[in-house]
Amino acid sequence: MQTFCLTVTCQSTRGVVGAIGTYLAEHGCNITDSSQFDDMESGRFFMRVSFLSEEGTNLETLTKDFAATAKPFDMDYSFHDEAQKMKVVILVSRFGHCLNDLLYRWRIGALPIDIVAVISNHMDYQKLVANHDIPFHCIKVTKDNKKEAEAAQMRVVEESGAELIVLARYMQILSDEMCKTMSGRIINIHHSFLPSFKGANPYKQAYERGVKLIGATSHYVTEDLDEGPIIEQDIIRITHAQSSEDYVSLGRDVEAQVLARAIHAHIHRRVFVNGNKTVVFPASPGSYASERMG
């Protein structure tokens, strides 16, 4: 039996959940996990349902036949095969901790994605990526060639069929055009000291100010720099006895963990953009036992 998931957003109204449940039952499907949320402020409804197709109804039929159920509620909906791994392109510059962490999680199966390419504006990680049998593309970015460089990056994305771009400490600002083209499909990671400690050496700045919490934020990329809808955050406590080097090391650890959890939520269709924020449904029991793995 195949396992599928259905994601739905629409205006909050009576009968939506019943209509979805009735439709799945009539098509020989058994719900195994369900999450829903009504945003009382916006009046929007969000739902994610995992289910087994016990009588062999395929994805194409489920999608086509659902139109009649969705129309009265003006639903935005999508069906997905949960066995199908999402194709991902990773962008990285010279900080490799997030890239290394993602490659490890991917290799051991903790992050079930299909990494179809790694793009960098430097050659530092070419051998590492090649050793994982993943295509590596070095695309230099300068003030003068930014438009051409982004066009080359988008060719890699389009030709590989990637559905998601991950900025694993990629230290270039993306254009508004690229952000719009890939809206809701670019995930970034950065420390959570902003806006207090901007520019170079934020961890050193934090150390000099005696900061006691180090955090990281992963969010969707929008035209507003570092202000996209937040997917995942975390913090780690530090003490006066730790050095500025400790701040950097601990900060990199929490960045890697937060980015992995954000990607995991996205690829399992658990994240819904809700205006300037997100609805993130928790993972079902047993689906990611190592989600907080260090």
N, C-alpha and C positions, 0 to 999 in steps of 0.2 A: 504494500500500500504506500502511495506517495503522500508526503506531508507538504501542505501548502500553507501560505499565510495570506490573509486579506487585510489590507489597511484601508480605512475609511475616514474621511472628514466631511462634515456637513454642518448645517445649522442644527442646534440642539432642539429636538422635538420628540414628542411621544411616538413610539412605534418603531423607531430605527432599529433597536436591538432585536426586537421581535421579528422584524422583517428579515434581518440578516440571518438569524437563527433558523427561521422557517425555510429560507432559500437553501441554506447548506443542508438541512435535513432532507429536503425534497430532492437534492442532488446526490444523496447517498454519502454525505460527509458527516464526520463525527468530530466535534470541537474538543481539542485537547488543552488549549490554553486561550484565555481571553482577557484583555485589558481594555478599559474604557475610561474616558474623562470628559466631563462637561465643564467648560470654562464659563463660569457665571458672568464674567465681565464682558467677554466678547460674544457670548452666545454660541460658541463653536463646540462641536462634538468631535471627539477623536476616539478611534477604536482600532485595535489590532487583534486578529483572531488567527490562531494556528489550528489546523484541522487535518484529519486523515480523510483521504478519498477512498472510502471503503468499497465502493462499487465501480471504481475505475473511471470516474468522470475526470477528464483531462483539463489542463490549464486553459486551453483555448475555449473549450465549451463553458467552463466556469465563468470566464471573463465575458464571453459573448452573451450568455443567458442572463447575467446579473444586471444588464442595462435596464431591463424592465423593473427590477426591484429598486435600483438606484434612482431612477428618474423622478418619482414623486417626492423624494427627499433632496434632490439636487446634490447627490453624493459625488465627491471626488474619491475614486477608489482604484485599487490595484491589487491583482493577485500575483503571487510569486511562488516559485518552486523552492522550498527551503533547502533542497539538496544542491541547488545551483550556486556556486561560489561567485561572489561579486568580483569583477575585474577592477584592479586598483593600480594607479600610477603614483609612485612616491617621488616627491621632490625634496632634495636635500642640498645643503651647502657644505660647511666645514665642521659643524658640530654633528658627530655621528651617533650619539647615544640613543636617540629615538629610532634611527634607521636600524642600528644593531639590535635593539630590543624587538622591533617589528619583525625583522628577519628571523630572530630566534623563535618568537611566538608562532610565526607562520610555519617554520620548519617542524616544530613539535605538534602542530595541529591545534594550538590554543587560540589561534586567530585564523579562522577558516576563510581565507580570501585567496584570490588568484592574482599575485603580483605580476603584472604584465610588463612593467618597465620601471626603471629608476632613472630619474633625470637629475643632473646636477650642473651647476655652473663652475664646478671644479672637478679635477680628476682624482681627488683623494680616495674615493671609495669604489673606483672602477674595479680593482682586483677583488674586493670583498663581494661586490654584486655579481661579478663574473663567476666567482666560486660557487654561487648559489644558482647558476645557470639561468640568470635573469638578465634580459637585455639592459644595457647601460648606455645612456645618451648624455654626453657632455655638451651642453649648450651654453656657451659663454653669454653673459649679459653685461652690456655696457650702457652708458647714457645714450649712446648713438644708435644702438641696434636693438633696443628693448622691444620694439614692435615686431621686428623680424624674429627675435628670439622667442617671443610668446607664440608667434605663428608656428614656429618649429615645434614648440612644446605641444601645441594643440594638435598638430599633425600626428604626433606620437599617441596622444590620447585617442584621437579619432580612429587611427589605423589599428590600434590595439583593441578597440572596443571598450575602453575603460569607462566605468560608470562613476568612479570616485577618484579624486585627486587628494593626496595626503601631503601636507606641508610638514615634513619631519625636520623642523628647524631649517627651513628654506629662507634665507635671509634677503630675499628680494620682494619688493612690493608689487603685487599683481595689478594690472590695469583694470579700470572700471569695466571695460569691454569683456575681459576674461572672467571677471567676477559675475557679470550678468549672464554670460553664456553658460557658465557652470554653476549657476545659483543653486544652493542647497546640495552641491556635490563637491565642495572643497572644504576640507577640515584642516584647521591650523592648531598649533600648540604654542603657548608662551607662558612665561612666568607670570604670577599674579601680583607683581609689585606695581603695575601700572595703575593710575598715572603718576604715582609718587616717584618712582625711580626710572627715568627714561634714559635712552641712549646707551653708551658703552658701559660695561661692567655693572649691571644692575645689582648683582649679588654682592659685589664689593661695597656699593652704595648702601645696601641694606645692612651689611655687616657694620659699617661705620655708624649707622643710626641705631644699632642694637635691636633690630627686628627679631621677634621671637617666633614668628610663623613664616614658613616658606610655602608658597602655593603654586599651583599651575592651573591654567584654564585652557580647555579645548573648545573651539567654536567653529561655526560655519563662517566662511569668508564672504564678506560683502564689500561694497565700495568704501564703506567707512572703516578705516584701518583699525583692526583689533576690537571692533565693536559689533561683530556679528552675533547671532543667537547662540547662547552658550549651551553646549551639550553636556560637558563633564568638568568638574573641578575637584581638587583635593588639596590638603595641606599637611605639613609635617612640622612638629614643634622642635625648636632648637633652643640652646641655652647660651649663656654668656661665655661658657668654657670652650665653645667651638670656634674654629678659625674661619677666615674668609674662604679658604679652600674647602672647608667642610660645607659651607653654604652652597658653593658651586656643585659639589658632589651630590648633596642631598637634593638640591634643586633639580638636577638632571634626572635623578631617580623618580621623583614625583612627576616630572614632565612625561617621562616614558610611560609610566603607569596610566596617567590620565589620558594620554593620546590613545593608548591601546584600548582603554575602556570606551572612549568615544567612538572609535572605529567599530568596535564590536557592537555597540548599540545601533550604529547606522546600518551596518551590513545586515543586521537582523530586523531591519525596518521597525525599530522601536522608537525612533525619533521623528517627531512631527514639528515642523516650524509653525509657531503660533504668534504671528506678528514679529515683535523684536525678541521673543524668547522661544523656548521649546517645551514640548511635552515629551518626556522620556519615560517610557514604560519599563519597569524592571524586568530583568531576565527571568524566565521561568526556571523553577528549581531544577538543578542538574544541567542546565544548558551551558553554563560557563563556570565550572567550579573554580577555575583559576583566574577569575576576572580581576581579583585584587592581588594577583601574583606579583611579587617583587622581582 
